[in-house]
Amino acid sequence: MEQAIWLMDLLGKSVLLVLVFVLADKLLSKRCVAASQHLLWLGCLCCLIMLPVTGVILQGIQVEETAGAPASALFELRVSTLQSASARSWSFVTLLIALYASVAVLLASRLLIAAVRLASIVRQSQLPADSRTVTQLSELKDRLQIKRPVVLRVNDSLDSPVSFGLLRPTILLPGVSSKWSDSVLTDVLLHELCHIKRLDWLTALLSYLAACAFWINPLAWLAAKRLHESSENSCDAAVLQAGRMNTDYAESLLGVATGCIHARRSRRISSLLVQTMHDRHTLKQRISRVLEENVMNAQQSKRHMRKSLAAVALLSATVLGVMGSHQMLQAQEQPNPESRDVDQEMIPLNTVEPMYPRQAADERIEGWVHVRFTVTADGVVDSDSIRVLEAEPPYMFDHTAVAATRQFRFRPRVVAGQAVDVPNVQYVFRYELEAPASAE
């Protein structure tokens, strides 16, 4: 049950997180250039990736503040294999979590299929027939200061120039590229090299994996789509900043799309693992944006990017800090009816014995776990406060001890007629093997 609550809490936070960035994009879209919008959605991606571990990190920092405090109460509980044997069946919640994970893995496996198809297309591609393309690629690499080797190949089945790869990136051109003018070829190569320099292939891959992890959240897929669109707009803007006229580059985009129209019916390449220069669904919007783009000089662009980076970093840190330090969902518990209007000490009312791990039982391993937690004024354990202080052997029994601790109930401590929290309560769980009684 705790795992299901954690997953639902995580998914709820992911929805709010993307909504914050959607709102920021709406408020700033008219003021930001394409590169700034890409930074915004890149920050959203980083927050989604960091969201599952942010709470753990923040809680770990809080633990250090009370590490040296004396124990308010110390209890000991013994755990045997006989009493844990009946608790090993899978629960309905476990099946739901397994189903969720299976869908995420299935979606991620599409990358393997895309990789196989892409490898087949690369094998069927050829080196450029003329030296003009290779020469232009080398000159543009030097202009953009790209040190990594870039492979250039041609394939007749492509309906768009594409690029992919990280350490040894590749640019694939359609067969009609041999008929392009020098200006069109320069625009295409410059656009793809901008993708390579900005590591757009890597961020697109990570955004898809993040969307797979949060697949049930439609806004996660929206964030991945926005990141892809903003990366294309950023590369268009980079081509314009390199000195191309808006109208000339818009004409190049339209000409490339028109020239490759014959290949669309037999398209065999997946967009999951490549950066495509044009998409027929967004081509009209991109051409309109290119014609309306306000081109900055180099210094203006750097100043604007520094401000955008600082703003996105501040927004990301704030969102992660707020969500990591608060839990949206938690098990609802009724207040303890035992509390009275007189002073009283905290007393355990219900302790749940942990399950003896199957691996430990099969390998005949015994051990112990020392945990610390806070009992709230309602007599329940604050799940965020549970910490494993020591364990022997390490990590073998930690999970079951923590899971059982979350279900403990206490009569709360009352001071001056008010129930109060009790921090630093400590339990030692001793895991001991016990052979079943032999039948006589």
VEXLO-230331 format. One record per atom (N, C-alpha, C): y, z, x; residue in one letter. Coordinates in steps of 0.05 Angstrom, whole numbers, plus 5000, padded with zeros to 4 digits. Layout:
REM residues N
YZXA
...
This chain:
REM residues 440
497650005016M
500050005000M
502550005017M
502450155039E
504850165056E
505349895069E
503249745076Q
503649485088Q
504849295068Q
504049315042A
505149145022A
508149205017A
508849455017I
511649535014I
513249435037I
512149455061W
513649365085W
514049065083W
512048915074L
512348625072L
514348545051L
514248675028M
516148615006M
519048695015M
519248915029D
521848995040D
522948785059D
521148685076L
521948475096L
522748225083L
521248135062L
521947895048L
524647925033L
525048155021G
527548205007G
529948195026G
529548315050K
531748305070K
532248015080K
530047865082S
530447585091S
532047425071S
531747475045V
533347345025V
536247415028V
536847675030L
539647765033L
540847655059L
539247645080L
540247555106L
541247265104L
539447095093V
540246815092V
542646775072V
542646935051L
544946915032L
547546975046L
547547175064V
550047235080V
550946995096V
549046855109F
549846625125F
550546385107F
549346355084V
550146145065V
553046195056V
553646445050L
556446515042L
558346455064L
557646535089A
559346485112A
559746185116A
557646025112D
557945735115D
559745625094D
559545725069K
561245625048K
564245685054K
564745935064L
567446015069L
568745875092L
567045805112L
568145685137L
567645395140L
566245265121S
565444985125S
567844795129S
570044855115K
572444675118K
574044725143K
573544955156R
575045025180R
573444975206R
570844965203C
569144955227C
568444665233C
568144605259V
567044355268V
564044365266V
562744135271A
559844125268A
558344315287A
559344335311A
558044505331A
558144805323A
560344885310S
560645155301S
558645215278S
558345025260Q
556345055238Q
553545075249Q
553044925270H
550344945282H
549945215295H
551945325307L
551745605318L
551245805296L
552545765273L
552245955251L
549345955242L
548145715238W
545345705229W
543345785251W
544145735276L
542545835298L
542446135298L
544746265292G
544846555290G
543046655267G
543046505245C
541346575222C
538346565231C
537646355246L
534846335255L
534146575273L
535946645292C
535346865310C
535047125294C
536647165273C
536447405257C
533847415242C
532947195232L
530347185218L
528047255237L
528247155261I
526147215281I
526147505289I
528547625291M
528847905300M
528448105278M
528648015253L
528548205230L
526148385230L
523648285235P
521348465233P
521348695254P
522748655277V
522548855298V
525149015301V
527248935286T
529749075289T
529549365280T
528249415257G
527849685248G
526449855267G
524349745280V
522749905299V
524549975323V
526149785332I
527849835356I
529950055349I
531250035326L
533250235319L
532050505314L
529650515303Q
528350765299Q
527550895325Q
526750725344G
526050825371G
528350955385G
530750845380I
533250955392I
533751235379I
533351245353Q
533851505339Q
531951725348Q
529551645355V
527551835363V
528451995388V
529751855407E
530551975432E
532452205427E
533952195405E
535952405399E
534652675393E
532152675382T
530852915374T
528252975390T
527952825412A
525452845427A
524953125439A
527153265446G
526753525458G
526953755439G
527153705413A
527453915394A
524854065390A
524954335386P
522454485381P
521254415355P
518654435353A
517154375328A
517854575306A
518554475282S
519054665260S
516354775249S
514254615251A
511654705243A
509554535257A
507354655265L
505254515279L
502654565265L
501254355256F
498754375241F
496654215256F
494154275250E
491854135261E
489954045239E
488953805241L
487153695221L
484853545236L
482453615228R
480053495240R
479053265223R
478253045236V
477352805223V
474552745232V
472652705214S
469852645221S
469052365211S
466952255222T
466051995214T
464851995187T
463552215178L
462252225152L
464252195130L
466452335132Q
468452335110Q
470052085109Q
469951915131S
471551675131S
469951425124S
467251455122A
465551225119A
465951085093A
466751225072S
467151105045S
469750955042S
471550965061A
474250855058A
474650595073A
472550455079R
472750215096R
472749955081R
472649955055S
472649715039S
475549605038S
475749345035W
478349225033W
479649275006W
482149335006S
483549384981S
484749124970S
485649134945F
486948894934F
489548824949F
490949034958V
493448984973V
492748834999V
490548915012T
489848785037T
489148495033T
487848435010L
487248155004L
489847994999L
491748114986L
494247974982L
495647915008L
495648105026I
496948065052I
495447845067I
492747855066A
491247645079A
491747375068A
492147355041L
492847105028L
495546995038L
497447185039Y
500147105048Y
500046995077Y
498547135094A
498347055122A
496846785124A
494846735107S
493346485108S
495146245101S
496946285081V
498746065074V
500646005097V
501646225110A
503446185133A
502046035155A
499546105161V
498045965182V
497545675175V
496945625149L
496445355140L
498845175143L
501145285136L
503645135139L
504245075169L
503745285186A
504245245214A
502345045226A
499945015215S
497944825226S
498844535222S
500744485205R
501844215203R
502944115229R
503844305246L
504844225272L
502644095289L
500144195286L
497944075302L
497443785293L
497543745267I
497143475256I
499343285266I
501843395265A
504043235274A
503843175304A
502843365320A
502543325348A
500543105355A
498343105339V
496242895343V
497342625337V
498842595315R
500042335308R
502042245328R
503742445338L
505742375357L
504542285383L
502342415392A
500942335416A
499842055414A
498841985390S
497841715386S
500041505388S
502341565377I
504641375378I
505641345407I
505641565422V
506541545450V
504541375466V
501941405461R
500041235475R
500340945469R
501140885444Q
501440605437Q
504240485444Q
505940655454S
508640555462S
508640435490S
510740295496Q
510940155522Q
513640225535Q
513640165561L
516140195576L
518139975567L
520740025569P
522739815561P
522339565578P
522639335564A
522139085578A
524439005596A
526839095590D
529139025607D
530139275622D
531339225644S
532439445661S
535039555651S
536239405632R
538839495621R
538639775608R
536539815593T
536240075579T
535840305599T
534140255619V
533640465639V
536140525655V
537740325661T
540240375676T
542140535660T
542440465634Q
544340615617Q
543340905613Q
540740945611L
539741215608L
540441385633L
540041275657S
540641415681S
543641495683S
545341305676E
548241355677E
549041575658E
547941565633L
548641765613L
547542035620L
545142045632K
544042305642K
545942435662K
546942275680D
548742385701D
551342475688D
552342335668R
554842415655R
554442675640R
552142725628L
551742965613L
550543195630L
550043125656Q
549043325675Q
546243435666Q
544543255658I
541843335651I
540043305675I
538843515684K
537143515708K
534243455703K
533343505679R
530543465672R
529843165671R
527443095679P
526742815677P
526342735648P
527442505640V
527242405613V
525642145612V
523542145596V
521741905593V
522841735571V
522941465576L
523941275556L
521741075550L
521141045524R
519040855516R
519840725490R
518440505483V
519040335460V
516540305443V
516940335416N
514640295397N
515640145373N
514239925365D
515139755343D
514939885316D
513240095313S
512840215287S
514940425279S
516740485296L
518740695290L
520940585272L
521940755254D
524140675237D
526740825246D
526640955268S
529041095279S
528541175308S
530641165324P
530341285351P
529741585348P
527941695365V
527241975363V
527142085392V
527342345393S
526942495419S
525342745414S
523942835434F
522343075432F
521643175460F
520743425461G
519843545486G
521943735498G
521043905516L
522744105528L
523044065558L
520844105573L
520944085602L
521143795612L
519643615598R
519743335604R
520143175578R
522643175569P
523243055542P
522842755543P
522342655519T
521742365515T
523642255494T
524542005499I
526141855479I
524441615471I
523941575445L
522541345435L
524441165420L
524540915427L
526340725414L
524640525397L
525740435375P
524340235359P
524339965374P
522539785366G
522239525379G
524739365378G
526439395357V
528839225354V
531039315374V
530539515389S
532639615408S
533339405429S
531439225434S
532039015454S
534138825444S
534738815418K
536738635406K
539438785403K
539539035409W
542039185406W
544139105427W
546639125419S
548739085439S
548939325458S
550439295479D
550739515498D
551939755486D
553939715468S
555339945455S
553440095437S
551839945421V
549940085403V
547840235419V
546840105440L
544740245457L
545940495470L
548440475478T
549740715490T
550040935469T
550840865445D
551041065424D
548341205418D
546241045417V
543641155411V
542641345433V
542841245458L
541841415480L
543541665483L
546141635479L
547941875482L
547242075461L
546741985436H
546042165414H
543442315421H
541442175430E
538842305436E
539042485460E
540542415480L
540942585503L
542442835497L
544242825477C
545643065468C
543643265456C
541743155440H
539543325429H
538043465452H
537443305473I
535843415495I
537443625510I
540043575515K
541643775530K
541944035514K
542244015488R
542744245471R
540144395464R
537844295472L
535244415466L
534744425436L
535644215422D
535244205393D
532344195385D
530644065401W
527844045394W
526544325393W
527344505412L
526244775412L
527144935388L
529744915382T
530745075359T
529644975333T
529244705331A
528044605306A
525144695303A
523644715325L
520944815324L
520845105316L
522645265327L
522745555321L
523545595292L
525445425282S
526345455254S
524045395235S
522445205241Y
520145145224Y
518145365224Y
517545485247L
515745705249L
516745955234L
519445995236A
520646225221A
520446175191A
520845925182A
520545865154A
517645895144A
515745835162C
512945875155C
512346175152C
513446335169A
513046625168A
514146745142A
516446635133F
517746725108F
517446515086F
515146395085W
514746155068W
515346205038W
514946445029I
515446495000I
518346514994I
520046535014N
522946555011N
524146265013N
525046144991P
526045874992P
528545845009P
530046065012L
532446055029L
531846025058L
529446105067A
528646065095A
528345765100A
527245615081W
527045325084W
529745195083W
531545305067L
534245205066L
535645245093L
535245475106A
536445525132A
535445335153A
532745275152A
531645075172A
532844805167A
533244725142K
534444465135K
537244455145K
538844665140R
541644665148R
541844655179R
540044785193L
540144785222L
539644495232L
537744355220H
537144075228H
539543895222H
540743925198E
543043755192E
545443815210E
545844065216S
548144125234S
547644035262S
545144025271S
544643925298S
545243625300S
544543475278E
545143185278E
548243145277E
549643305261N
552543275260N
553843355287N
552743545300S
553743635326S
553443415347S
551143275347C
550743055366C
552542815359C
553042765333D
554942555326D
557642625337D
558442875334A
561142965344A
561242935374A
559042995388A
558942975417A
559342685426A
558242495411V
558542215418V
561442135415V
562742235394L
565642175390L
567342295412L
566642545421Q
568142675442Q
567742525469Q
565642375471A
565142225496A
566941975497A
568441915476G
570341695477G
569941475457G
567841485441R
567341275421R
569241305397R
570041075386M
571641075362M
570041145338M
571241285319N
569741355294N
568541115280N
570140905277T
569140675262T
566940535277T
567140515304D
565040385320D
562440535318D
562540795320Y
560040955319Y
558840955291Y
560440965270A
559440935243A
558040665239A
559140455251E
557940195249E
555240185264E
555140335286S
552640345301S
550440485285S
551140715272L
549240855255L
548140675233L
549940535220L
549140365198L
547440125208L
548240015231G
546739795242G
543939865251G
543640105263V
540940195271V
539240235246V
540340365226A
538740415201A
537940155188A
539739955188T
539139695175T
537039545191T
537239555218G
535439405235G
532639515234G
532239775228C
529539895228C
528339905200C
529639785180I
528639815152I
525939695149I
525139495165H
522539375162H
520239565169H
520839775185A
518739955194A
518340185175A
519940225155R
519740455138R
517240465121R
516340235112R
514040235095R
511440315110R
511440275136S
509140345152S
509640575171S
511440755162R
512240985179R
509841165185R
509441235210R
507141395217R
507841645233R
510341695237I
511141915254I
512142145236I
511442385243S
512342625228S
514942725240S
516742815223S
519342915233S
519143205241S
516743325239L
516543615247L
516943655276L
516043475293L
516143515322L
518043325336L
519843185322V
521743005335V
524443035323V
526442955338Q
529242945329Q
529842655322Q
530242585297T
530742315289T
533842265289T
534542015297M
537441965298M
538641935271M
537141825252H
538241795225H
536041845204H
536941945182D
535141995159D
536441855135D
534941695121R
536141545099R
537241725077R
536341975075H
537242155055H
540042265061H
540742285087T
543242405095T
545042205110T
544241955112L
545841755127L
548641715116L
548841705089K
551441665077K
553341895083K
552342145081Q
554042375087Q
554842385116Q
553042305134R
553642315163R
555742105169R
555541865158I
557541665163I
560241755153I
560341875130S
562841975119S
564042195137S
562342365147R
563242585165R
564342465191R
562942265201V
563842135226V
566642015223V
567041885200L
569641755196L
571841955192L
571142195183E
573142405178E
573342615200E
571642585221E
571542785242E
574142805257E
575043055261N
577343105277N
576543165306N
576842965323V
575842995351V
577743165368V
576643375380M
578243545398M
577943455427M
579843535443N
579543485472N
577643695483N
576943665508A
574943845521A
575844135520A
578344195527Q
579244475528Q
579344595500Q
580344445480Q
580344545453Q
577544605443Q
575744425450S
572944465441S
571744715453S
572244765479K
571145005492K
572345265480K
574945265474R
576145505462R
575045545434R
574745335419H
573645365392H
570745465393H
569145365412M
566345455413M
566145745422M
567845835440R
567846115448R
568446295425R
570446225409K
571046385385K
568746385365K
567646145361S
565346125342S
562946295352S
562346285377L
560146435388L
560546735385L
563046825390A
563647115386A
563347195357A
564347025339A
564147085310A
561347095300A
559746895309V
556946895300V
555347125312V
555847195337A
554547425349A
555247685335A
557747715327L
558647955313L
557347965285L
557247745271L
556047735245L
553047795246L
551647675266S
548747715269S
548148005275S
549648125294A
549248405301A
549648585278A
551748535262T
552348705239T
550148685218T
549248435212V
547248405191V
544648535200V
543848495225L
541348615235L
541548925236L
543849025244G
544249315245G
544049445218G
545249325198V
545249435171V
542349425159V
541149195162M
538449165150M
536349315166M
536649345191G
534649485207G
534749785203G
537049885195S
537350175191S
536950265162S
536450075144H
536050145116H
533550015105H
532150155088Q
529750045075Q
530349995046Q
529949735037M
530549655010M
528549774990M
525949764998L
523849854981L
522250074994L
521350264978Q
519650474988Q
518150594964Q
515950714970A
514250834949A
515851044934A
515851014908Q
517251204891Q
515551454886Q
516751674892E
515351934889E
516952114871E
515652274854Q
516952474838Q
517752714854Q
520052834849P
520753074863P
518653294859P
518353454879N
516353674878N
517053884858N
515353934838P
516054134818P
515954414827P
514954464852E
514554734862E
517154864871E
519254694875S
521754804887S
522955004868S
524055214878R
525355424862R
528055484872R
529455664858D
532155734866D
532255964885D
530056024899V
530056234919V
529156124945V
529756264967D
528956174993D
525856174995D
524855955007Q
521955935012Q
521455755035Q
519155785048E
518455615071E
516855375061E
516855175077M
515354935071M
512354995073M
510754895054I
507854945053I
506454685047I
504454605062P
502954365056P
501554385029P
501754185012L
500454184986L
498153984985L
498553754998N
496453544998N
496453405024N
494253425039T
493953275064T
491653075061T
492152835069V
490152615067V
488852585094V
486152595094E
484752565120E
484752275128E
485452215153P
485351935162P
482551815162P
482451555160M
479851415163M
479151395193M
476651455198Y
475651435226Y
475351135232Y
476751025252P
476650735257P
473750645263P
473050415252R
470350315255R
469650265284R
471550155299Q
471050095327Q
470450355343Q
471950565337A
471550815351A
468850945343A
468150925318A
465651035309A
463250885321A
463450615322D
461250455333D
460950505363D
463150545377E
463050595406E
462750885413E
462451055393R
462151345397R
464451465413R
466951405404I
469351495417I
470551725401I
471251935414E
472752155402E
475552175414E
477352305400G
480052325411G
481852485393G
484452465397W
486452605382W
489052455382W
490752515361V
493452395359V
495352615351V
497652625365H
499752825360H
502152675348H
502852735323V
505052595309V
507252785302V
509552685298R
511952835290R
513352685267R
514352835247F
515752715225F
517652905212F
519052805192T
520952975177T
519952995148T
519953235137V
519253275109V
521953295094V
522253125074T
524853115059T
525053345039T
527353365027A
527853575007A
526053544983A
524953304979D
523053264956D
520253334963D
519753414988G
517053484996G
515253255005G
516453015009V
514952785018V
515652735048V
514052575061V
514452505089V
516352265090V
518352285106D
520152055111D
518651855129D
517851635118S
516151435133S
517551345158S
520151305157D
521651205181D
521751415204D
521151665197S
521351875218S
518751915233S
516551795224I
513951855236I
513751735264I
513051895284R
512851815311R
510251925324R
508951765339V
506551855354V
507551955381V
507252215386L
508152335411L
506152295433L
503652345427E
501552315447E
498952235433E
497252105447A
494652025436A
492651985458A
490152055452E
487952015471E
485451935456E
484351695462P
485551485479P
487951355466P
489751235482P
492151115470P
491450885451P
492850885428Y
492850665408Y
490150645393Y
488150805399M
485650775385M
485850885356M
487051125353F
487151255327F
489951265315F
491951145329D
494751175320D
495151075291D
494050835285H
494650705259H
493650875236H
491150975238T
490151135215T
491551395212T
492351515235A
493751775233A
496451735220A
497951525227V
500551475215V
500251415185V
498251245178A
497751175150A
497251415133A
495651605143A
495051845128A
497452025126A
499052045147T
501452215147T
503352135126T
503651885121R
505551785100R
504851895072R
502351975068Q
501452065042Q
501452365039Q
502252515059F
502352805058F
504552895038F
503953125025R
505853245007R
506153545013R
508653645010F
509253925018F
510954054996F
510654314994R
512654464979R
515054494997R
517354394988P
519654375007P
520754655015P
522154655037R
523654895045R
526154925028R
526655165019V
529055225003V
530755425018V
533355355021V
535255535035V
537655565017V
538255815010A
540555874993A
540355724966A
537855714956G
537355594930G
537355284931G
537555154954Q
537554864956Q
535254774973Q
533754574964A
531654454980A
532854295003A
531754325027V
532954185050V
530754035065V
531653845081D
529753695098D
528753875121D
526353825129V
525153975152V
524453775173V
526053755194P
525353555216P
523353675235P
522153495251N
520453565274N
517953725265N
516853645242V
514253755235V
512053605250V
510153755261Q
508253625279Q
505353685270Q
503653475272Y
500853495265Y
499253385289Y
496953515294V
495053415313V
492453345298V
491753085298F
489252995285F
487052975307F
484953115303R
482753115322R
480452955309R
479752735322Y
477652555313Y
474952625327Y
473052735311E
470552825323E
468152685309E
466352595325L
463952475314L
462052685302L
460852605280E
459052795266E
456752635255E
454352705265A
451952555256A
451252645228A
450252465211P
449452535184P
446952715184P
446852895165A
444553075164A
442052925159A
439852985174S
437352845171S
435852945146S
434452755133A
433052825109A
430452975116A
429853185101E
427453345107E
425153245090E
